[in-house]
């Protein structure tokens, strides 16, 4: 049975849904903030920054940006990625080693695992490669977990860092690393960037970009509709996607060829968009 979502793709002349919630580098929108964030990731890599910090609210596109970054890395970079940080610091190497393609036998001691990790870093360096460990959802890490990660960055030659950390997380991660007891960790952060939410003009451009990538017209949403979407979502891309997707479904159901402000307002009035919370303007005119 064909779903309404599949039908609206054809109805609006699209080749795919433009506003899915799954991170997709093909839809990456290069706002000024995302360009700056990517430049900072690149800067951290090129300067061999011991720790690079990338933060932003839930859904601002951090993971999508990191995936794009990974796709562009050269073969001389060995990458390990941990999709979701574990809160505790205990037995840190038991989840770091598998991320880098190494084994961590249950019977091995922490000292043995550390020796194996250090040998791996040295071997990679000897072969002309350096190792980057990316940890997503890093706001979940405890102080002990962050300190253990810092200790791993102490493994180096006389002049080169053998391990680079890229920590990706929500804004509270920045607050955590600013604590007085983590001053040594903070001093190792050589590159950092915080991705803010989008303002109204950026949301309009973002919507148009995703529609174009999906094979549609960037004019499918009116400017007042985009402004209301920004107000209702706070400019967070993931929430913008959700509200846009619902608005397209409503427009299709009503036989409309364009999403107008009234369409978005109807979605909000019906209460099917749960994630919003910003103050919504009351003007209804186009």
C-alpha positions in Angstrom: 0.0 0.0 0.0 1.4 3.4 -1.0 1.7 5.8 2.0 0.8 9.5 2.0 4.5 10.3 2.4 5.4 8.5 -0.8 2.5 10.1 -2.6 3.5 13.6 -1.6 7.0 13.0 -3.1 5.4 12.5 -6.5 2.8 15.2 -5.9 5.4 17.9 -5.4 7.7 16.7 -8.1 10.4 15.4 -5.8 12.7 12.4 -6.2 12.9 11.7 -2.4 11.7 13.1 0.9 13.7 16.3 1.5 13.2 16.5 5.3 14.0 13.1 6.8 15.5 13.0 10.3 18.4 10.6 9.4 21.8 12.4 9.1 22.7 12.5 5.4 25.9 14.2 4.2 24.3 14.6 0.8 21.9 17.1 2.3 24.5 19.0 4.2 23.6 22.7 4.2 26.7 25.0 4.3 25.5 27.8 6.5 28.2 30.2 7.6 28.2 28.4 11.0 28.7 25.0 9.5 31.5 26.3 7.2 33.2 27.7 10.3 32.7 24.4 12.2 34.1 22.4 9.3 37.1 24.7 9.0 37.8 24.2 12.7 37.6 20.4 12.3 40.0 20.7 9.4 42.3 23.1 11.4 42.4 20.6 14.3 43.4 17.8 12.0 46.1 19.7 10.1 47.7 21.2 13.2 47.5 17.9 15.1 45.4 19.4 17.8 45.4 17.0 20.8 41.7 17.7 21.4 39.1 19.3 19.1 35.7 20.2 20.6 32.6 20.5 18.5 29.3 21.4 20.2 25.8 22.4 19.5 22.2 21.8 20.5 20.5 18.5 19.7 19.8 18.4 16.0 21.9 21.3 14.7 23.8 18.9 12.3 26.9 18.0 14.2 26.8 14.3 13.3 26.1 15.0 9.6 29.0 17.4 9.5 31.3 14.9 11.1 30.2 12.2 8.6 31.1 14.6 5.8 34.4 15.3 7.4 35.1 11.5 7.5 34.3 11.1 3.9 37.0 13.6 2.9 39.9 12.2 5.0 43.0 10.9 3.3 44.3 7.3 3.6 47.0 8.4 6.0 44.5 9.0 8.7 43.3 6.1 10.8 39.9 6.9 12.3 38.0 5.3 15.1 34.5 6.5 15.8 32.4 5.9 18.9 28.8 6.8 18.1 27.7 7.3 21.7 30.0 7.9 24.6 29.5 5.8 27.7 29.1 7.8 30.9 31.7 6.1 33.1 35.5 6.2 32.8 36.0 2.6 33.8 37.8 0.3 31.4 38.0 3.1 28.8 40.2 1.1 26.4 37.7 -1.7 26.2 35.5 0.5 24.0 38.3 2.6 22.4 40.2 -0.4 21.0 37.3 -2.0 19.1 36.5 1.4 17.6 40.0 1.3 16.0 39.6 -2.3 14.8 41.6 -3.8 17.7 40.6 -6.5 20.1 40.1 -6.1 23.8 40.0 -9.6 25.4 38.0 -9.8 28.6 40.9 -11.4 30.4 43.4 -8.7 29.5 44.4 -6.2 32.2 44.2 -2.5 31.8 48.0 -2.4 31.6 48.1 -4.9 28.8 45.4 -3.0 26.9 47.3 0.2 27.3 50.5 -1.4 26.0 48.6 -2.7 23.0 47.1 0.7 22.3 50.4 2.4 22.6 52.1 -0.1 20.3 49.3 0.5 17.8 49.8 4.2 17.9 53.5 3.9 17.4 53.1 1.3 14.5 50.7 3.6 12.8 53.0 6.6 13.1 55.9 4.5 11.8 53.8 3.7 8.7 53.1 7.4 8.1 49.6 7.5 9.5 48.1 9.2 12.5 45.2 8.2 14.5 42.0 10.2 15.1 39.4 9.1 17.6 36.0 10.7 17.3 33.5 10.4 20.2 29.9 11.5 19.6 27.5 12.4 22.4 30.6 13.2 24.5 28.5 15.2 27.0 27.7 11.8 28.5 31.3 11.4 29.6 32.1 11.8 33.3 35.0 13.8 34.6 37.0 10.5 35.1 36.2 9.5 31.5 37.5 12.8 30.2 40.6 12.6 32.3 41.3 9.1 31.0 41.0 10.3 27.4 43.4 13.2 28.2 45.9 10.7 29.4 45.7 8.8 26.1 46.7 12.0 24.3 49.9 12.0 26.3 51.3 9.2 24.2 53.5 11.0 21.8 57.0 11.2 20.2 59.3 14.0 21.0 57.6 16.3 18.5 54.4 14.7 17.2 51.0 13.8 18.7 50.2 10.2 18.0 46.5 10.5 18.9 44.0 13.2 18.2 40.6 13.4 19.9 37.5 14.9 18.4 34.7 15.3 21.0 31.3 16.1 19.6 28.4 16.9 22.0 25.7 19.1 23.4 26.4 22.5 25.0 26.8 21.1 28.5 30.1 19.5 27.3 31.6 22.9 27.1 30.5 23.7 30.7 31.9 20.4 31.9 35.4 21.0 30.5 35.5 24.5 32.0 35.4 23.0 35.5 38.5 23.9 37.6 39.3 20.2 38.1 39.5 19.7 34.4 41.9 22.5 33.7 44.5 20.1 32.3 42.0 18.7 29.9 40.9 22.2 28.8 44.5 23.2 28.1 44.7 20.4 25.6 41.8 21.7 23.5 43.5 23.4 20.6 40.4 23.8 18.4 36.8 24.2 19.2 33.6 25.6 17.8 29.9 25.8 18.9 27.3 25.6 16.2 24.4 27.9 16.9 20.8 27.5 15.8 19.6 29.1 12.5 18.0 32.5 12.2 15.0 33.1 9.9 16.9 34.0 6.7 19.1 30.9 7.2 16.1 28.7 7.8 14.6 29.9 4.5 17.8 29.1 2.6 18.1 25.8 4.4 14.6 24.7 3.3 15.3 25.8 -0.2 18.5 23.9 -0.3 17.0 20.6 0.9 14.1 20.9 -1.6 16.6 21.5 -4.4 18.7 18.4 -3.4 15.5 16.4 -3.4 14.8 17.5 -7.0 12.1 20.1 -6.1 11.6 23.8 -6.3 13.1 26.0 -3.6 10.0 28.1 -3.8 7.8 25.3 -2.5 7.7 27.0 1.0 6.7 30.7 1.2 8.9 33.1 3.1 6.2 33.7 5.9 5.9 29.9 6.2 9.7 29.6 6.7 9.6 32.4 9.3 6.9 30.7 11.3 8.9 27.4 11.1 12.0 29.2 12.5 9.9 30.6 15.3 8.3 27.3 16.2 11.6 25.3 16.1 14.1 27.8 17.4 16.0 27.2 14.1 17.2 23.8 15.1 17.6 21.8 11.8 16.2 18.5 13.1 13.1 20.3 14.3 12.9 22.3 11.1 12.9 19.0 9.2 10.2 17.5 11.3 7.9 20.5 10.9 8.6 20.9 7.2 7.8 17.2 6.6 4.5 17.5 8.5 3.7 20.7 6.5 4.2 19.0 3.2 1.9 16.2 4.3 -0.8 18.7 5.3 -0.4 20.7 2.0 -0.7 17.5 0.0 -3.8 16.4 1.9 -5.4 19.8 1.3 -4.6 19.8 -2.4 -2.2 22.8 -2.1 0.8 23.1 -4.4 2.7 25.3 -2.0 3.3 25.4 1.8 2.0 28.7 3.1 2.0 30.1 6.6 -1.5 29.0 7.2 -0.5 25.4 6.4 2.3 25.5 9.0 -0.1 27.1 11.5 -2.6 24.4 11.0 0.1 21.8 11.8 0.9 23.6 15.0 -2.7 24.2 16.0 -3.5 20.5 15.6 -0.8 19.6 18.1 1.0 17.0 15.9 4.4 18.8 16.2 5.4 18.0 19.8 9.0 19.3 19.8 8.5 23.0 19.4 8.4 25.5 22.3 9.4 28.9 21.0 6.9 31.7 21.0 5.0 31.7 17.7 4.0 35.1 16.1 0.3 35.7 15.9 0.2 37.4 12.5 -1.5 35.3 9.9 -1.2 37.3 6.7 1.2 36.5 3.9 
